[in-house]
Amino acid sequence: MANDAIYKGLGQLGQASAIPASPQEAVLERVSNPHADTLYLTRFVAPEFTSLCPVTGQPDFAHLVIDYAPASWLVESKSLKLYLTSFRNHGAFHEDCTVSIGKRIFGFTEAKWLRISGYWYPRGGIPIDVFWQSGPVPDGLYVPDTGAASYRGRG
């Protein structure tokens, strides 16, 4: 890893890291944004997100798209991957998972704006799509379509 000061204090990047037992135990990390004076969008896509149904314990699957306009901080991507992976053994409804993830990243990074789109695969024959954003899109921010279609089944 580079010796740049931006990387100091990171505890997960560049080394083996265990999967956190729960989202509450997961440690998000952040680094200083070298372009904090510029309005731009960063997108993370997790096409194989997994959590558990809180009632049956059966696995639930989603395609998550996280768009954010960073301010002073960037979320470090390995810590984000470990955080998202921590949901594999976490029981919660689709809405709770999606909105909780969005709010935690938004608050932790102190972003200018964040949107999370959760495209959940059918449970009980009904797909559930969940969307949350922190507020209006900032003027001048280019926000492309998520590129993920709602579930269409075989038709």
C-alpha positions in Angstrom: 0.0 0.0 0.0 1.2 3.5 -0.7 2.7 5.5 2.1 0.5 8.5 1.4 -1.1 10.1 4.5 -4.6 9.4 3.0 -4.2 5.7 3.8 -3.2 6.2 7.5 -5.6 4.7 10.0 -7.2 2.2 7.6 -7.4 -1.1 9.4 -8.8 -3.4 6.7 -7.3 -2.4 3.4 -4.2 -4.4 2.3 -4.7 -7.3 4.8 -6.9 -10.2 5.5 -10.1 -9.2 7.2 -12.7 -11.4 8.8 -16.4 -11.0 7.8 -18.2 -9.1 10.5 -20.7 -11.1 12.4 -23.4 -8.4 12.0 -23.9 -5.0 10.4 -23.6 -3.4 13.8 -20.1 -4.9 14.3 -19.0 -4.0 10.8 -16.5 -1.1 10.7 -16.8 1.3 7.8 -13.7 3.3 7.0 -13.3 6.5 5.1 -10.5 8.4 3.4 -10.1 12.1 2.6 -11.6 13.1 -0.7 -8.9 14.7 -2.9 -11.7 16.4 -5.0 -13.9 17.6 -2.2 -14.4 20.9 -4.1 -15.9 19.1 -7.1 -19.5 17.9 -7.5 -19.4 14.3 -8.8 -21.1 11.0 -8.4 -19.6 7.7 -7.2 -21.5 4.5 -7.8 -21.2 1.1 -6.0 -23.1 -1.9 -7.3 -23.7 -5.0 -5.3 -25.4 -7.4 -7.7 -25.4 -10.4 -5.2 -26.4 -8.8 -1.9 -27.7 -11.3 0.6 -29.6 -11.1 3.9 -32.0 -13.3 5.7 -35.8 -13.2 6.2 -36.3 -12.3 9.9 -39.2 -14.6 10.2 -38.2 -17.8 8.2 -34.4 -17.4 8.2 -34.4 -18.1 4.5 -32.0 -16.2 2.3 -33.1 -13.1 0.4 -31.2 -11.7 -2.6 -31.0 -8.2 -4.0 -29.2 -6.1 -6.6 -28.1 -2.9 -4.8 -27.1 0.3 -6.5 -25.6 3.0 -4.2 -25.0 6.4 -5.7 -23.4 9.2 -3.7 -21.9 12.7 -4.1 -19.0 12.8 -1.8 -18.0 15.8 0.2 -14.9 15.7 2.4 -14.9 11.9 2.8 -14.9 8.8 0.5 -16.1 5.5 1.9 -13.3 3.0 1.6 -14.5 0.2 -0.7 -13.1 -2.8 1.1 -14.8 -1.8 4.3 -18.0 -1.2 2.4 -17.8 -4.8 0.9 -17.2 -6.2 4.4 -20.2 -4.2 5.7 -22.5 -5.4 3.0 -21.3 -9.0 3.4 -22.1 -8.8 7.1 -25.8 -8.9 6.2 -25.6 -12.5 5.0 -26.4 -13.7 8.5 -28.6 -10.7 9.4 -32.4 -11.1 9.6 -34.3 -8.0 8.4 -37.0 -7.0 6.0 -36.0 -5.6 2.6 -37.0 -2.1 3.5 -34.9 -2.1 6.7 -31.8 -3.5 5.0 -32.0 -1.0 2.1 -32.8 2.1 4.1 -30.4 1.3 7.0 -27.5 0.8 4.5 -28.2 4.1 2.8 -28.5 6.1 6.1 -25.4 4.6 7.6 -23.2 5.4 4.5 -24.7 8.8 4.2 -24.2 9.7 7.8 -20.7 8.2 8.0 -19.3 9.9 4.9 -21.2 13.1 5.5 -22.0 13.0 1.7 -23.6 15.9 -0.2 -26.2 13.4 -1.4 -26.9 9.7 -1.5 -29.4 7.4 -3.2 -29.7 3.6 -2.7 -31.8 1.4 -4.9 -32.6 -2.1 -3.7 -34.0 -4.5 -6.4 -35.0 -7.5 -4.3 -35.8 -10.8 -5.9 -39.2 -12.4 -5.2 -40.2 -13.6 -1.8 -43.5 -15.3 -1.7 -43.9 -14.6 -5.4 -43.6 -10.8 -4.9 -40.5 -8.8 -5.8 -39.9 -5.8 -3.7 -38.0 -2.7 -4.9 -36.9 -0.2 -2.2 -35.5 3.3 -2.8 -34.2 5.9 -0.4 -32.3 9.2 -1.0 -31.1 11.8 1.4 -32.8 14.7 -0.3 -33.1 16.5 -3.6 -30.4 15.8 -6.2 -27.9 18.7 -6.0 -28.0 21.1 -8.9 -25.6 20.1 -11.6 -25.0 16.6 -10.4 -25.1 14.0 -13.2 -27.1 11.0 -11.9 -27.4 8.3 -14.5 -30.2 5.7 -14.5 -29.3 2.8 -12.1 -29.2 0.4 -15.1 -31.2 -2.2 -13.1 -34.6 -3.2 -14.2 -37.4 -4.1 -11.9 -38.0 -7.9 -11.8 -39.9 -9.0 -14.8 -40.0 -12.8 -14.3 -40.1 -14.8 -17.5 -42.2 -12.4 -19.5 
